[in-house]
Amino acid sequence: MNSLGPESLKRYDPRDKTLTLVTREEELDPFSSDDGDGSLRAEMSCGHAVTPQSLTRWCRTLLDEGKYKFRCPALKEGTKQCNALWSYQEVRRLADLSVEEMQHFEETMARLAAADYCEVQPCPQCKTPLERKNLSNLCVRCTVCKADKQKSCQFCWQCLRPWKGKAPRSDRCDNKGCVNKDLELLQNCPTIDLPEVEGVTACPAVRCCPTCGIRVEHNRKYCKNIHCTRCQVEFCFVCLKLKRECSSSPYKLCPSGVAPRQTSIPVWNKK
């Protein structure tokens, strides 16, 4: 393949025998202006034809939406989405990513994956990044300090100070000023209306996803449903039920009304 700099100049090399090259219409974005330019398309592992430009654009869109797993959006059997999973290695090769693009993709993927699978804080004593194993307990013991035979470090995950009080505990330690900033925001955030959803006024502007607990806000456009970029669940911003459990139209007030401010943050069980 030829990486000539700008994305618009990417072209597959017809002499490249490692690719399956075809001349049929590009299938990720059939209305793309790249169609009809005489350039070759390559077949992805799922069989759909792409150009380096369309593949790069689609995967960038997924990253911008907080998704680091690349799936095929092309239609098959009429209206059913292919949804085949592509490896990053395949995407990197067939999108003909430049060095700068690879750096952006890999850094973004690593950040999104870390947010999904790890909750990390630095040990206040040795500064080693630690993952909290028990998400329901704020009291954390640093295994690195213990292994290095330093003074054992047991600290509060929330305020990052030496632990005070009884443990396990999920709300706070006994240090003065130890508060959950996200919970504080849930309690004190302003209210909003959703102009395009009938009957929705005085809704808290900040919610936590009912599945994984990540903080989310509504842009006040379109329907009341939110797609969580962390756990990929879709839920109603108004009643806080999963989309499939909210019985009303996406553009009408829920039968149960606006759910009150959340007083706790859901803990994500990833099993």
C-alpha positions as CSV (number, residue, x, y, z in Angstrom):
1,M,0.0,0.0,0.0
2,N,1.0,3.6,-0.5
3,S,0.9,6.0,2.5
4,L,1.3,9.4,0.8
5,G,0.5,11.6,3.7
6,P,-3.1,13.0,3.6
7,E,-5.9,10.5,4.1
8,S,-7.4,11.4,0.8
9,L,-4.3,10.1,-1.1
10,K,-4.3,6.6,0.4
11,R,-4.6,3.9,-2.3
12,Y,-4.1,0.2,-2.4
13,D,-1.3,-1.1,-4.5
14,P,-2.7,-3.5,-7.2
15,R,0.6,-5.5,-7.0
16,D,0.0,-6.3,-3.2
17,K,-0.8,-10.0,-3.2
18,T,-1.4,-10.1,0.5
19,L,-4.7,-8.3,0.0
20,T,-8.0,-9.4,-1.6
21,L,-8.6,-6.5,-4.0
22,V,-12.0,-5.9,-5.7
23,T,-13.5,-3.3,-7.9
24,R,-17.1,-3.4,-6.5
25,E,-18.7,-0.6,-4.5
26,E,-17.3,0.4,-1.2
27,E,-19.6,-1.0,1.6
28,L,-18.8,1.0,4.7
29,D,-20.0,4.3,3.2
30,P,-21.7,3.6,-0.1
31,F,-22.4,7.3,-0.6
32,S,-18.7,8.2,-0.2
33,S,-17.2,10.6,-2.7
34,D,-14.4,8.1,-3.1
35,D,-16.7,5.9,-5.2
36,G,-16.3,6.1,-8.9
37,D,-12.7,7.3,-8.7
38,G,-11.3,4.1,-10.2
39,S,-9.4,3.0,-7.1
40,L,-9.5,-0.6,-5.8
41,R,-11.3,-1.7,-2.7
42,A,-10.0,-4.4,-0.2
43,E,-12.1,-7.1,1.4
44,M,-12.1,-7.2,5.2
45,S,-12.1,-10.6,6.9
46,C,-15.9,-10.4,7.0
47,G,-16.1,-10.0,3.2
48,H,-17.1,-6.4,3.0
49,A,-15.3,-4.0,0.7
50,V,-13.6,-0.9,2.0
51,T,-11.2,1.9,1.0
52,P,-8.4,3.0,3.3
53,Q,-10.3,6.3,3.7
54,S,-13.7,4.8,4.7
55,L,-12.1,2.4,7.1
56,T,-10.0,5.1,8.8
57,R,-13.1,7.4,9.1
58,W,-15.3,4.7,10.5
59,C,-12.8,3.6,13.1
60,R,-12.0,7.2,14.1
61,T,-15.8,7.6,14.6
62,L,-15.9,4.6,16.9
63,L,-12.9,5.9,19.0
64,D,-14.6,9.3,19.2
65,E,-17.7,7.6,20.6
66,G,-15.5,5.8,23.3
67,K,-15.5,2.4,21.5
68,Y,-12.1,0.7,21.1
69,K,-13.4,-2.5,19.5
70,F,-13.8,-2.2,15.8
71,R,-17.0,-3.8,14.3
72,C,-18.2,-3.7,10.7
73,P,-21.2,-1.4,10.2
74,A,-22.1,-2.7,6.7
75,L,-25.5,-4.2,6.0
76,K,-26.0,-7.9,5.1
77,E,-29.2,-9.7,4.4
78,G,-30.9,-6.4,3.6
79,T,-31.2,-4.5,6.9
80,K,-29.1,-6.6,9.4
81,Q,-25.8,-5.1,10.4
82,C,-22.7,-7.3,9.9
83,N,-21.2,-6.4,13.3
84,A,-18.1,-8.6,12.7
85,L,-15.2,-7.8,15.0
86,W,-12.0,-6.7,13.3
87,S,-8.7,-6.9,15.0
88,Y,-6.6,-3.8,15.3
89,Q,-3.9,-5.4,13.2
90,E,-6.4,-5.9,10.4
91,V,-7.6,-2.3,10.7
92,R,-4.1,-0.9,10.9
93,R,-3.1,-2.8,7.7
94,L,-6.2,-2.1,5.5
95,A,-6.7,1.5,6.7
96,D,-3.1,2.1,5.8
97,L,-2.6,4.1,9.0
98,S,0.2,6.6,9.1
99,V,2.6,6.7,12.0
100,E,0.7,9.6,13.5
101,E,-2.6,7.8,13.0
102,M,-1.3,4.6,14.7
103,Q,-0.1,6.7,17.7
104,H,-3.5,8.3,18.0
105,F,-5.4,5.0,17.6
106,E,-3.2,3.0,20.1
107,E,-3.1,5.7,22.8
108,T,-6.9,6.2,22.6
109,M,-7.5,2.4,22.6
110,A,-5.3,2.0,25.7
111,R,-7.0,4.8,27.5
112,L,-10.5,3.5,26.8
113,A,-9.6,-0.1,27.7
114,A,-8.0,1.1,31.0
115,A,-11.2,3.0,31.8
116,D,-13.2,-0.2,31.1
117,Y,-11.2,-2.7,32.9
118,C,-9.2,-0.9,35.5
119,E,-9.8,1.6,38.3
120,V,-6.3,2.9,39.1
121,Q,-5.0,5.2,41.8
122,P,-1.3,6.0,42.8
123,C,-0.3,4.7,46.2
124,P,0.3,7.8,48.3
125,Q,3.5,6.3,49.8
126,C,5.4,4.7,46.8
127,K,3.4,6.3,44.0
128,T,2.9,2.9,42.2
129,P,-0.4,2.8,40.2
130,L,-2.7,0.3,41.8
131,E,-5.9,-1.4,40.8
132,R,-8.7,-1.7,43.3
133,K,-9.8,-5.4,43.4
134,N,-12.9,-4.9,45.7
135,L,-14.9,-2.0,44.3
136,S,-17.1,-2.0,47.4
137,N,-14.3,-1.3,49.8
138,L,-12.4,2.1,49.9
139,C,-9.8,0.7,52.2
140,V,-6.8,-0.4,50.0
141,R,-3.5,-2.0,51.1
142,C,-0.5,-1.4,48.8
143,T,1.0,-4.8,47.9
144,V,4.2,-3.1,46.4
145,C,5.1,-1.4,49.7
146,K,4.5,-4.6,51.5
147,A,6.7,-6.6,49.1
148,D,9.5,-4.1,49.4
149,K,9.4,-4.4,53.2
150,Q,8.6,-0.7,53.6
151,K,6.1,0.4,56.1
152,S,2.8,-1.1,55.2
153,C,0.5,1.4,53.4
154,Q,-3.2,1.2,53.9
155,F,-5.0,4.2,52.4
156,C,-8.4,5.5,51.4
157,W,-9.1,5.1,47.7
158,Q,-11.3,8.2,47.8
159,C,-9.2,10.8,49.6
160,L,-5.8,9.1,49.2
161,R,-4.8,9.6,52.8
162,P,-3.8,7.0,55.4
163,W,-6.9,5.0,56.2
164,K,-8.8,5.9,59.4
165,G,-11.7,4.0,60.9
166,K,-13.2,0.6,60.4
167,A,-13.0,-1.3,57.2
168,P,-14.4,-2.5,54.8
169,R,-16.4,0.6,54.0
170,S,-17.8,1.9,50.7
171,D,-18.9,5.5,51.5
172,R,-15.9,7.2,53.1
173,C,-13.1,6.8,55.7
174,D,-12.9,8.8,59.0
175,N,-10.6,11.4,57.6
176,K,-12.1,14.9,57.7
177,G,-13.3,16.0,54.3
178,C,-13.3,12.6,52.8
179,V,-16.2,12.8,50.3
180,N,-17.1,11.3,47.0
181,K,-16.9,14.1,44.5
182,D,-19.1,12.3,42.0
183,L,-21.8,11.7,44.6
184,E,-21.6,15.3,45.7
185,L,-22.1,16.4,42.1
186,L,-25.1,14.1,41.8
187,Q,-26.7,15.8,44.8
188,N,-25.9,19.4,43.9
189,C,-26.0,19.6,40.1
190,P,-28.5,21.9,38.4
191,T,-31.7,20.5,36.7
192,I,-32.5,20.6,33.0
193,D,-35.4,20.0,30.7
194,L,-35.2,17.9,27.6
195,P,-36.8,20.1,24.9
196,E,-37.5,17.2,22.5
197,V,-39.0,14.9,25.1
198,E,-42.6,15.7,26.1
199,G,-43.1,16.5,29.7
200,V,-39.5,16.3,30.9
201,T,-38.6,19.2,33.1
202,A,-36.5,19.5,36.3
203,C,-34.4,16.5,35.5
204,P,-30.9,16.3,37.3
205,A,-28.3,17.4,34.7
206,V,-25.8,14.7,35.8
207,R,-26.5,11.0,36.3
208,C,-24.5,7.8,36.9
209,C,-25.0,4.9,34.5
210,P,-27.2,2.4,36.4
211,T,-25.0,-0.5,35.2
212,C,-21.3,0.7,35.6
213,G,-21.6,3.9,37.6
214,I,-19.7,6.2,35.1
215,R,-20.9,9.8,35.2
216,V,-22.9,11.0,32.2
217,E,-24.7,14.1,31.0
218,H,-27.4,14.6,28.4
219,N,-26.8,17.0,25.5
220,R,-30.5,18.0,25.6
221,K,-30.9,16.9,22.0
222,Y,-33.1,14.1,20.6
223,C,-34.6,11.4,22.8
224,K,-34.2,10.6,26.5
225,N,-32.0,7.5,26.0
226,I,-28.2,7.5,26.7
227,H,-25.7,5.1,25.3
228,C,-23.0,4.4,27.9
229,T,-19.5,4.5,26.2
230,R,-18.0,2.5,29.1
231,C,-20.3,-0.6,29.4
232,Q,-22.2,-0.1,26.1
233,V,-25.6,-0.3,27.8
234,E,-28.4,2.0,26.7
235,F,-30.6,3.5,29.5
236,C,-33.2,6.1,30.0
237,F,-31.7,9.4,31.4
238,V,-35.1,10.3,33.0
239,C,-36.2,7.2,34.9
240,L,-32.8,5.5,35.0
241,K,-34.2,2.2,33.8
242,L,-32.5,0.2,31.0
243,K,-33.9,1.1,27.6
244,R,-35.7,-2.2,27.3
245,E,-37.4,-1.8,30.7
246,C,-38.6,1.8,30.1
247,S,-42.1,1.3,28.7
248,S,-42.8,4.7,27.3
249,S,-41.9,6.3,24.0
250,P,-38.3,7.7,23.8
251,Y,-39.8,11.2,23.3
252,K,-42.4,11.1,26.1
253,L,-42.2,11.3,29.9
254,C,-41.8,7.9,31.6
255,P,-44.9,6.5,33.5
256,S,-42.8,6.7,36.8
257,G,-41.8,10.3,36.1
258,V,-38.3,11.7,36.6
259,A,-36.2,9.6,38.9
260,P,-34.9,11.5,42.0
261,R,-31.3,12.3,42.4
262,Q,-29.1,9.3,42.9
263,T,-27.8,8.8,46.4
264,S,-25.3,6.0,45.6
265,I,-23.1,5.1,42.7
266,P,-23.7,1.7,41.1
267,V,-20.7,-0.7,41.2
268,W,-20.0,-2.4,37.9
269,N,-19.9,-6.2,38.1
270,K,-18.0,-7.0,34.9
271,K,-18.4,-10.8,35.2
